[in-house]
Amino acid sequence: KIGAEIASASFASDTELNIVFTEPIKADTLSRYTFTVSGNTVTSATYSDEDVTLTLTLKDAVTSGNKVTVTQVLEIEGVDNNVVTGLTKADIER
């Protein structure tokens, strides 16, 4: 079985970025340190099991028209116990 992937990533606001996964992730494997955002600092991370969505709160606002890249830096684990590494989503536009 293939592990979780990023289904989509988009801005919810100028300081919030939503990452939607292709399958549920174990919440205890996610934190503000799990992903980096280019040119910014992640200050918190909140996971919704129902929506399989991780919301990253950013330190600095991203202005309209700018793009960021999200890179996974720590392992995460799907509810099926598959360990996932190396996820990246580039050119997410605000």
MODELLER restraints for C-alpha pairs under 7 A, 6 or more apart:
rsr = mdl.restraints
at = mdl.atoms
rsr.add(forms.Gaussian(group=physical.xy_distance, feature=features.Distance(at['CA:3:A'], at['CA:78:A']), mean=6.89, stdev=0.5))
rsr.add(forms.Gaussian(group=physical.xy_distance, feature=features.Distance(at['CA:3:A'], at['CA:82:A']), mean=5.52, stdev=0.5))
rsr.add(forms.Gaussian(group=physical.xy_distance, feature=features.Distance(at['CA:3:A'], at['CA:83:A']), mean=6.90, stdev=0.5))
rsr.add(forms.Gaussian(group=physical.xy_distance, feature=features.Distance(at['CA:3:A'], at['CA:84:A']), mean=6.00, stdev=0.5))
rsr.add(forms.Gaussian(group=physical.xy_distance, feature=features.Distance(at['CA:4:A'], at['CA:21:A']), mean=6.30, stdev=0.5))
rsr.add(forms.Gaussian(group=physical.xy_distance, feature=features.Distance(at['CA:4:A'], at['CA:22:A']), mean=5.47, stdev=0.5))
rsr.add(forms.Gaussian(group=physical.xy_distance, feature=features.Distance(at['CA:4:A'], at['CA:23:A']), mean=5.49, stdev=0.5))
rsr.add(forms.Gaussian(group=physical.xy_distance, feature=features.Distance(at['CA:4:A'], at['CA:78:A']), mean=6.36, stdev=0.5))
rsr.add(forms.Gaussian(group=physical.xy_distance, feature=features.Distance(at['CA:4:A'], at['CA:84:A']), mean=6.62, stdev=0.5))
rsr.add(forms.Gaussian(group=physical.xy_distance, feature=features.Distance(at['CA:5:A'], at['CA:21:A']), mean=5.61, stdev=0.5))
rsr.add(forms.Gaussian(group=physical.xy_distance, feature=features.Distance(at['CA:5:A'], at['CA:22:A']), mean=5.44, stdev=0.5))
rsr.add(forms.Gaussian(group=physical.xy_distance, feature=features.Distance(at['CA:5:A'], at['CA:87:A']), mean=6.88, stdev=0.5))
rsr.add(forms.Gaussian(group=physical.xy_distance, feature=features.Distance(at['CA:6:A'], at['CA:19:A']), mean=6.71, stdev=0.5))
rsr.add(forms.Gaussian(group=physical.xy_distance, feature=features.Distance(at['CA:6:A'], at['CA:20:A']), mean=5.89, stdev=0.5))
rsr.add(forms.Gaussian(group=physical.xy_distance, feature=features.Distance(at['CA:6:A'], at['CA:21:A']), mean=4.57, stdev=0.5))
rsr.add(forms.Gaussian(group=physical.xy_distance, feature=features.Distance(at['CA:6:A'], at['CA:22:A']), mean=6.13, stdev=0.5))
rsr.add(forms.Gaussian(group=physical.xy_distance, feature=features.Distance(at['CA:7:A'], at['CA:20:A']), mean=5.46, stdev=0.5))
rsr.add(forms.Gaussian(group=physical.xy_distance, feature=features.Distance(at['CA:7:A'], at['CA:21:A']), mean=5.09, stdev=0.5))
rsr.add(forms.Gaussian(group=physical.xy_distance, feature=features.Distance(at['CA:7:A'], at['CA:22:A']), mean=5.27, stdev=0.5))
rsr.add(forms.Gaussian(group=physical.xy_distance, feature=features.Distance(at['CA:8:A'], at['CA:19:A']), mean=6.02, stdev=0.5))
rsr.add(forms.Gaussian(group=physical.xy_distance, feature=features.Distance(at['CA:8:A'], at['CA:20:A']), mean=5.23, stdev=0.5))
rsr.add(forms.Gaussian(group=physical.xy_distance, feature=features.Distance(at['CA:9:A'], at['CA:18:A']), mean=5.51, stdev=0.5))
rsr.add(forms.Gaussian(group=physical.xy_distance, feature=features.Distance(at['CA:9:A'], at['CA:19:A']), mean=4.48, stdev=0.5))
rsr.add(forms.Gaussian(group=physical.xy_distance, feature=features.Distance(at['CA:9:A'], at['CA:20:A']), mean=6.17, stdev=0.5))
rsr.add(forms.Gaussian(group=physical.xy_distance, feature=features.Distance(at['CA:9:A'], at['CA:92:A']), mean=6.70, stdev=0.5))
rsr.add(forms.Gaussian(group=physical.xy_distance, feature=features.Distance(at['CA:10:A'], at['CA:17:A']), mean=5.73, stdev=0.5))
rsr.add(forms.Gaussian(group=physical.xy_distance, feature=features.Distance(at['CA:10:A'], at['CA:18:A']), mean=5.41, stdev=0.5))
rsr.add(forms.Gaussian(group=physical.xy_distance, feature=features.Distance(at['CA:10:A'], at['CA:19:A']), mean=6.83, stdev=0.5))
rsr.add(forms.Gaussian(group=physical.xy_distance, feature=features.Distance(at['CA:10:A'], at['CA:92:A']), mean=6.27, stdev=0.5))
rsr.add(forms.Gaussian(group=physical.xy_distance, feature=features.Distance(at['CA:11:A'], at['CA:17:A']), mean=4.38, stdev=0.5))
rsr.add(forms.Gaussian(group=physical.xy_distance, feature=features.Distance(at['CA:11:A'], at['CA:18:A']), mean=6.02, stdev=0.5))
rsr.add(forms.Gaussian(group=physical.xy_distance, feature=features.Distance(at['CA:11:A'], at['CA:94:A']), mean=5.84, stdev=0.5))
rsr.add(forms.Gaussian(group=physical.xy_distance, feature=features.Distance(at['CA:12:A'], at['CA:18:A']), mean=6.40, stdev=0.5))
rsr.add(forms.Gaussian(group=physical.xy_distance, feature=features.Distance(at['CA:14:A'], at['CA:61:A']), mean=4.92, stdev=0.5))
rsr.add(forms.Gaussian(group=physical.xy_distance, feature=features.Distance(at['CA:14:A'], at['CA:62:A']), mean=5.02, stdev=0.5))
rsr.add(forms.Gaussian(group=physical.xy_distance, feature=features.Distance(at['CA:14:A'], at['CA:63:A']), mean=6.46, stdev=0.5))
rsr.add(forms.Gaussian(group=physical.xy_distance, feature=features.Distance(at['CA:15:A'], at['CA:57:A']), mean=5.69, stdev=0.5))
rsr.add(forms.Gaussian(group=physical.xy_distance, feature=features.Distance(at['CA:15:A'], at['CA:58:A']), mean=4.86, stdev=0.5))
rsr.add(forms.Gaussian(group=physical.xy_distance, feature=features.Distance(at['CA:15:A'], at['CA:59:A']), mean=6.94, stdev=0.5))
rsr.add(forms.Gaussian(group=physical.xy_distance, feature=features.Distance(at['CA:15:A'], at['CA:60:A']), mean=6.46, stdev=0.5))
rsr.add(forms.Gaussian(group=physical.xy_distance, feature=features.Distance(at['CA:15:A'], at['CA:61:A']), mean=4.84, stdev=0.5))
rsr.add(forms.Gaussian(group=physical.xy_distance, feature=features.Distance(at['CA:15:A'], at['CA:62:A']), mean=6.41, stdev=0.5))
rsr.add(forms.Gaussian(group=physical.xy_distance, feature=features.Distance(at['CA:16:A'], at['CA:55:A']), mean=6.47, stdev=0.5))
rsr.add(forms.Gaussian(group=physical.xy_distance, feature=features.Distance(at['CA:16:A'], at['CA:56:A']), mean=5.63, stdev=0.5))
rsr.add(forms.Gaussian(group=physical.xy_distance, feature=features.Distance(at['CA:16:A'], at['CA:57:A']), mean=4.67, stdev=0.5))
rsr.add(forms.Gaussian(group=physical.xy_distance, feature=features.Distance(at['CA:16:A'], at['CA:58:A']), mean=6.08, stdev=0.5))
rsr.add(forms.Gaussian(group=physical.xy_distance, feature=features.Distance(at['CA:17:A'], at['CA:55:A']), mean=5.58, stdev=0.5))
rsr.add(forms.Gaussian(group=physical.xy_distance, feature=features.Distance(at['CA:17:A'], at['CA:56:A']), mean=5.14, stdev=0.5))
rsr.add(forms.Gaussian(group=physical.xy_distance, feature=features.Distance(at['CA:17:A'], at['CA:57:A']), mean=6.58, stdev=0.5))
rsr.add(forms.Gaussian(group=physical.xy_distance, feature=features.Distance(at['CA:18:A'], at['CA:53:A']), mean=6.35, stdev=0.5))
rsr.add(forms.Gaussian(group=physical.xy_distance, feature=features.Distance(at['CA:18:A'], at['CA:54:A']), mean=5.70, stdev=0.5))
rsr.add(forms.Gaussian(group=physical.xy_distance, feature=features.Distance(at['CA:18:A'], at['CA:55:A']), mean=4.47, stdev=0.5))
rsr.add(forms.Gaussian(group=physical.xy_distance, feature=features.Distance(at['CA:18:A'], at['CA:56:A']), mean=6.38, stdev=0.5))
rsr.add(forms.Gaussian(group=physical.xy_distance, feature=features.Distance(at['CA:19:A'], at['CA:53:A']), mean=5.44, stdev=0.5))
rsr.add(forms.Gaussian(group=physical.xy_distance, feature=features.Distance(at['CA:19:A'], at['CA:54:A']), mean=5.06, stdev=0.5))
rsr.add(forms.Gaussian(group=physical.xy_distance, feature=features.Distance(at['CA:19:A'], at['CA:55:A']), mean=6.29, stdev=0.5))
rsr.add(forms.Gaussian(group=physical.xy_distance, feature=features.Distance(at['CA:20:A'], at['CA:52:A']), mean=5.80, stdev=0.5))
rsr.add(forms.Gaussian(group=physical.xy_distance, feature=features.Distance(at['CA:20:A'], at['CA:53:A']), mean=4.37, stdev=0.5))
rsr.add(forms.Gaussian(group=physical.xy_distance, feature=features.Distance(at['CA:20:A'], at['CA:54:A']), mean=6.44, stdev=0.5))
rsr.add(forms.Gaussian(group=physical.xy_distance, feature=features.Distance(at['CA:21:A'], at['CA:52:A']), mean=5.64, stdev=0.5))
rsr.add(forms.Gaussian(group=physical.xy_distance, feature=features.Distance(at['CA:21:A'], at['CA:53:A']), mean=6.29, stdev=0.5))
rsr.add(forms.Gaussian(group=physical.xy_distance, feature=features.Distance(at['CA:23:A'], at['CA:52:A']), mean=6.55, stdev=0.5))
rsr.add(forms.Gaussian(group=physical.xy_distance, feature=features.Distance(at['CA:24:A'], at['CA:49:A']), mean=6.41, stdev=0.5))
rsr.add(forms.Gaussian(group=physical.xy_distance, feature=features.Distance(at['CA:24:A'], at['CA:52:A']), mean=5.31, stdev=0.5))
rsr.add(forms.Gaussian(group=physical.xy_distance, feature=features.Distance(at['CA:24:A'], at['CA:78:A']), mean=5.85, stdev=0.5))
rsr.add(forms.Gaussian(group=physical.xy_distance, feature=features.Distance(at['CA:24:A'], at['CA:79:A']), mean=5.87, stdev=0.5))
rsr.add(forms.Gaussian(group=physical.xy_distance, feature=features.Distance(at['CA:25:A'], at['CA:77:A']), mean=5.83, stdev=0.5))
rsr.add(forms.Gaussian(group=physical.xy_distance, feature=features.Distance(at['CA:25:A'], at['CA:78:A']), mean=4.13, stdev=0.5))
rsr.add(forms.Gaussian(group=physical.xy_distance, feature=features.Distance(at['CA:25:A'], at['CA:79:A']), mean=5.40, stdev=0.5))
rsr.add(forms.Gaussian(group=physical.xy_distance, feature=features.Distance(at['CA:26:A'], at['CA:77:A']), mean=5.71, stdev=0.5))
rsr.add(forms.Gaussian(group=physical.xy_distance, feature=features.Distance(at['CA:26:A'], at['CA:78:A']), mean=5.52, stdev=0.5))
rsr.add(forms.Gaussian(group=physical.xy_distance, feature=features.Distance(at['CA:26:A'], at['CA:79:A']), mean=5.36, stdev=0.5))
rsr.add(forms.Gaussian(group=physical.xy_distance, feature=features.Distance(at['CA:27:A'], at['CA:47:A']), mean=6.42, stdev=0.5))
rsr.add(forms.Gaussian(group=physical.xy_distance, feature=features.Distance(at['CA:29:A'], at['CA:76:A']), mean=5.08, stdev=0.5))
rsr.add(forms.Gaussian(group=physical.xy_distance, feature=features.Distance(at['CA:29:A'], at['CA:77:A']), mean=6.16, stdev=0.5))
rsr.add(forms.Gaussian(group=physical.xy_distance, feature=features.Distance(at['CA:30:A'], at['CA:76:A']), mean=6.43, stdev=0.5))
rsr.add(forms.Gaussian(group=physical.xy_distance, feature=features.Distance(at['CA:31:A'], at['CA:45:A']), mean=5.59, stdev=0.5))
rsr.add(forms.Gaussian(group=physical.xy_distance, feature=features.Distance(at['CA:32:A'], at['CA:42:A']), mean=5.84, stdev=0.5))
rsr.add(forms.Gaussian(group=physical.xy_distance, feature=features.Distance(at['CA:32:A'], at['CA:43:A']), mean=6.24, stdev=0.5))
rsr.add(forms.Gaussian(group=physical.xy_distance, feature=features.Distance(at['CA:32:A'], at['CA:44:A']), mean=4.83, stdev=0.5))
rsr.add(forms.Gaussian(group=physical.xy_distance, feature=features.Distance(at['CA:32:A'], at['CA:45:A']), mean=4.75, stdev=0.5))
rsr.add(forms.Gaussian(group=physical.xy_distance, feature=features.Distance(at['CA:34:A'], at['CA:72:A']), mean=5.84, stdev=0.5))
rsr.add(forms.Gaussian(group=physical.xy_distance, feature=features.Distance(at['CA:34:A'], at['CA:73:A']), mean=5.55, stdev=0.5))
rsr.add(forms.Gaussian(group=physical.xy_distance, feature=features.Distance(at['CA:34:A'], at['CA:74:A']), mean=4.81, stdev=0.5))
rsr.add(forms.Gaussian(group=physical.xy_distance, feature=features.Distance(at['CA:35:A'], at['CA:70:A']), mean=6.41, stdev=0.5))
rsr.add(forms.Gaussian(group=physical.xy_distance, feature=features.Distance(at['CA:35:A'], at['CA:71:A']), mean=5.33, stdev=0.5))
rsr.add(forms.Gaussian(group=physical.xy_distance, feature=features.Distance(at['CA:35:A'], at['CA:72:A']), mean=4.31, stdev=0.5))
rsr.add(forms.Gaussian(group=physical.xy_distance, feature=features.Distance(at['CA:35:A'], at['CA:73:A']), mean=5.54, stdev=0.5))
rsr.add(forms.Gaussian(group=physical.xy_distance, feature=features.Distance(at['CA:36:A'], at['CA:42:A']), mean=6.72, stdev=0.5))
rsr.add(forms.Gaussian(group=physical.xy_distance, feature=features.Distance(at['CA:36:A'], at['CA:70:A']), mean=5.66, stdev=0.5))
rsr.add(forms.Gaussian(group=physical.xy_distance, feature=features.Distance(at['CA:36:A'], at['CA:71:A']), mean=5.25, stdev=0.5))
rsr.add(forms.Gaussian(group=physical.xy_distance, feature=features.Distance(at['CA:36:A'], at['CA:72:A']), mean=6.46, stdev=0.5))
rsr.add(forms.Gaussian(group=physical.xy_distance, feature=features.Distance(at['CA:36:A'], at['CA:73:A']), mean=6.92, stdev=0.5))
rsr.add(forms.Gaussian(group=physical.xy_distance, feature=features.Distance(at['CA:37:A'], at['CA:68:A']), mean=6.45, stdev=0.5))
rsr.add(forms.Gaussian(group=physical.xy_distance, feature=features.Distance(at['CA:37:A'], at['CA:69:A']), mean=5.69, stdev=0.5))
rsr.add(forms.Gaussian(group=physical.xy_distance, feature=features.Distance(at['CA:37:A'], at['CA:70:A']), mean=4.65, stdev=0.5))
rsr.add(forms.Gaussian(group=physical.xy_distance, feature=features.Distance(at['CA:37:A'], at['CA:71:A']), mean=6.56, stdev=0.5))
rsr.add(forms.Gaussian(group=physical.xy_distance, feature=features.Distance(at['CA:38:A'], at['CA:68:A']), mean=5.47, stdev=0.5))
rsr.add(forms.Gaussian(group=physical.xy_distance, feature=features.Distance(at['CA:38:A'], at['CA:69:A']), mean=5.32, stdev=0.5))
rsr.add(forms.Gaussian(group=physical.xy_distance, feature=features.Distance(at['CA:38:A'], at['CA:70:A']), mean=6.59, stdev=0.5))
rsr.add(forms.Gaussian(group=physical.xy_distance, feature=features.Distance(at['CA:40:A'], at['CA:58:A']), mean=6.63, stdev=0.5))
rsr.add(forms.Gaussian(group=physical.xy_distance, feature=features.Distance(at['CA:40:A'], at['CA:59:A']), mean=6.61, stdev=0.5))
rsr.add(forms.Gaussian(group=physical.xy_distance, feature=features.Distance(at['CA:40:A'], at['CA:60:A']), mean=6.32, stdev=0.5))
rsr.add(forms.Gaussian(group=physical.xy_distance, feature=features.Distance(at['CA:41:A'], at['CA:58:A']), mean=5.67, stdev=0.5))
rsr.add(forms.Gaussian(group=physical.xy_distance, feature=features.Distance(at['CA:41:A'], at['CA:59:A']), mean=5.37, stdev=0.5))
rsr.add(forms.Gaussian(group=physical.xy_distance, feature=features.Distance(at['CA:42:A'], at['CA:56:A']), mean=6.29, stdev=0.5))
rsr.add(forms.Gaussian(group=physical.xy_distance, feature=features.Distance(at['CA:42:A'], at['CA:57:A']), mean=5.73, stdev=0.5))
rsr.add(forms.Gaussian(group=physical.xy_distance, feature=features.Distance(at['CA:42:A'], at['CA:58:A']), mean=4.63, stdev=0.5))
rsr.add(forms.Gaussian(group=physical.xy_distance, feature=features.Distance(at['CA:42:A'], at['CA:59:A']), mean=6.16, stdev=0.5))
rsr.add(forms.Gaussian(group=physical.xy_distance, feature=features.Distance(at['CA:43:A'], at['CA:57:A']), mean=5.60, stdev=0.5))
rsr.add(forms.Gaussian(group=physical.xy_distance, feature=features.Distance(at['CA:43:A'], at['CA:58:A']), mean=5.60, stdev=0.5))
rsr.add(forms.Gaussian(group=physical.xy_distance, feature=features.Distance(at['CA:43:A'], at['CA:59:A']), mean=5.86, stdev=0.5))
rsr.add(forms.Gaussian(group=physical.xy_distance, feature=features.Distance(at['CA:44:A'], at['CA:56:A']), mean=5.92, stdev=0.5))
rsr.add(forms.Gaussian(group=physical.xy_distance, feature=features.Distance(at['CA:44:A'], at['CA:57:A']), mean=5.17, stdev=0.5))
rsr.add(forms.Gaussian(group=physical.xy_distance, feature=features.Distance(at['CA:45:A'], at['CA:54:A']), mean=6.63, stdev=0.5))
rsr.add(forms.Gaussian(group=physical.xy_distance, feature=features.Distance(at['CA:45:A'], at['CA:55:A']), mean=5.57, stdev=0.5))
rsr.add(forms.Gaussian(group=physical.xy_distance, feature=features.Distance(at['CA:45:A'], at['CA:56:A']), mean=4.61, stdev=0.5))
rsr.add(forms.Gaussian(group=physical.xy_distance, feature=features.Distance(at['CA:45:A'], at['CA:57:A']), mean=6.23, stdev=0.5))
rsr.add(forms.Gaussian(group=physical.xy_distance, feature=features.Distance(at['CA:46:A'], at['CA:54:A']), mean=5.64, stdev=0.5))
rsr.add(forms.Gaussian(group=physical.xy_distance, feature=features.Distance(at['CA:46:A'], at['CA:55:A']), mean=5.18, stdev=0.5))
rsr.add(forms.Gaussian(group=physical.xy_distance, feature=features.Distance(at['CA:46:A'], at['CA:56:A']), mean=6.71, stdev=0.5))
rsr.add(forms.Gaussian(group=physical.xy_distance, feature=features.Distance(at['CA:47:A'], at['CA:53:A']), mean=5.76, stdev=0.5))
rsr.add(forms.Gaussian(group=physical.xy_distance, feature=features.Distance(at['CA:47:A'], at['CA:54:A']), mean=4.36, stdev=0.5))
rsr.add(forms.Gaussian(group=physical.xy_distance, feature=features.Distance(at['CA:47:A'], at['CA:55:A']), mean=6.28, stdev=0.5))
rsr.add(forms.Gaussian(group=physical.xy_distance, feature=features.Distance(at['CA:48:A'], at['CA:54:A']), mean=6.38, stdev=0.5))
rsr.add(forms.Gaussian(group=physical.xy_distance, feature=features.Distance(at['CA:62:A'], at['CA:94:A']), mean=6.66, stdev=0.5))
rsr.add(forms.Gaussian(group=physical.xy_distance, feature=features.Distance(at['CA:63:A'], at['CA:94:A']), mean=6.53, stdev=0.5))
rsr.add(forms.Gaussian(group=physical.xy_distance, feature=features.Distance(at['CA:64:A'], at['CA:94:A']), mean=4.90, stdev=0.5))
rsr.add(forms.Gaussian(group=physical.xy_distance, feature=features.Distance(at['CA:65:A'], at['CA:93:A']), mean=6.12, stdev=0.5))
rsr.add(forms.Gaussian(group=physical.xy_distance, feature=features.Distance(at['CA:65:A'], at['CA:94:A']), mean=5.51, stdev=0.5))
rsr.add(forms.Gaussian(group=physical.xy_distance, feature=features.Distance(at['CA:66:A'], at['CA:93:A']), mean=5.71, stdev=0.5))
rsr.add(forms.Gaussian(group=physical.xy_distance, feature=features.Distance(at['CA:66:A'], at['CA:94:A']), mean=5.70, stdev=0.5))
rsr.add(forms.Gaussian(group=physical.xy_distance, feature=features.Distance(at['CA:67:A'], at['CA:91:A']), mean=5.07, stdev=0.5))
rsr.add(forms.Gaussian(group=physical.xy_distance, feature=features.Distance(at['CA:67:A'], at['CA:92:A']), mean=5.12, stdev=0.5))
rsr.add(forms.Gaussian(group=physical.xy_distance, feature=features.Distance(at['CA:67:A'], at['CA:93:A']), mean=4.27, stdev=0.5))
rsr.add(forms.Gaussian(group=physical.xy_distance, feature=features.Distance(at['CA:67:A'], at['CA:94:A']), mean=6.23, stdev=0.5))
rsr.add(forms.Gaussian(group=physical.xy_distance, feature=features.Distance(at['CA:68:A'], at['CA:90:A']), mean=6.53, stdev=0.5))
rsr.add(forms.Gaussian(group=physical.xy_distance, feature=features.Distance(at['CA:68:A'], at['CA:91:A']), mean=5.42, stdev=0.5))
rsr.add(forms.Gaussian(group=physical.xy_distance, feature=features.Distance(at['CA:68:A'], at['CA:92:A']), mean=5.26, stdev=0.5))
rsr.add(forms.Gaussian(group=physical.xy_distance, feature=features.Distance(at['CA:68:A'], at['CA:93:A']), mean=6.66, stdev=0.5))
rsr.add(forms.Gaussian(group=physical.xy_distance, feature=features.Distance(at['CA:69:A'], at['CA:89:A']), mean=5.72, stdev=0.5))
rsr.add(forms.Gaussian(group=physical.xy_distance, feature=features.Distance(at['CA:69:A'], at['CA:90:A']), mean=4.19, stdev=0.5))
rsr.add(forms.Gaussian(group=physical.xy_distance, feature=features.Distance(at['CA:69:A'], at['CA:91:A']), mean=5.61, stdev=0.5))
rsr.add(forms.Gaussian(group=physical.xy_distance, feature=features.Distance(at['CA:69:A'], at['CA:92:A']), mean=6.27, stdev=0.5))
rsr.add(forms.Gaussian(group=physical.xy_distance, feature=features.Distance(at['CA:70:A'], at['CA:88:A']), mean=5.59, stdev=0.5))
rsr.add(forms.Gaussian(group=physical.xy_distance, feature=features.Distance(at['CA:70:A'], at['CA:89:A']), mean=5.23, stdev=0.5))
rsr.add(forms.Gaussian(group=physical.xy_distance, feature=features.Distance(at['CA:70:A'], at['CA:90:A']), mean=6.32, stdev=0.5))
rsr.add(forms.Gaussian(group=physical.xy_distance, feature=features.Distance(at['CA:71:A'], at['CA:87:A']), mean=6.11, stdev=0.5))
rsr.add(forms.Gaussian(group=physical.xy_distance, feature=features.Distance(at['CA:71:A'], at['CA:88:A']), mean=4.47, stdev=0.5))
rsr.add(forms.Gaussian(group=physical.xy_distance, feature=features.Distance(at['CA:71:A'], at['CA:89:A']), mean=6.65, stdev=0.5))
rsr.add(forms.Gaussian(group=physical.xy_distance, feature=features.Distance(at['CA:72:A'], at['CA:85:A']), mean=6.83, stdev=0.5))
rsr.add(forms.Gaussian(group=physical.xy_distance, feature=features.Distance(at['CA:72:A'], at['CA:86:A']), mean=5.60, stdev=0.5))
rsr.add(forms.Gaussian(group=physical.xy_distance, feature=features.Distance(at['CA:72:A'], at['CA:87:A']), mean=5.19, stdev=0.5))
rsr.add(forms.Gaussian(group=physical.xy_distance, feature=features.Distance(at['CA:72:A'], at['CA:88:A']), mean=6.14, stdev=0.5))
rsr.add(forms.Gaussian(group=physical.xy_distance, feature=features.Distance(at['CA:75:A'], at['CA:83:A']), mean=6.59, stdev=0.5))
rsr.add(forms.Gaussian(group=physical.xy_distance, feature=features.Distance(at['CA:75:A'], at['CA:84:A']), mean=5.76, stdev=0.5))
rsr.add(forms.Gaussian(group=physical.xy_distance, feature=features.Distance(at['CA:75:A'], at['CA:85:A']), mean=5.13, stdev=0.5))
rsr.add(forms.Gaussian(group=physical.xy_distance, feature=features.Distance(at['CA:76:A'], at['CA:83:A']), mean=5.85, stdev=0.5))
rsr.add(forms.Gaussian(group=physical.xy_distance, feature=features.Distance(at['CA:76:A'], at['CA:84:A']), mean=5.31, stdev=0.5))
rsr.add(forms.Gaussian(group=physical.xy_distance, feature=features.Distance(at['CA:76:A'], at['CA:85:A']), mean=6.76, stdev=0.5))
rsr.add(forms.Gaussian(group=physical.xy_distance, feature=features.Distance(at['CA:77:A'], at['CA:83:A']), mean=4.48, stdev=0.5))
rsr.add(forms.Gaussian(group=physical.xy_distance, feature=features.Distance(at['CA:77:A'], at['CA:84:A']), mean=5.88, stdev=0.5))
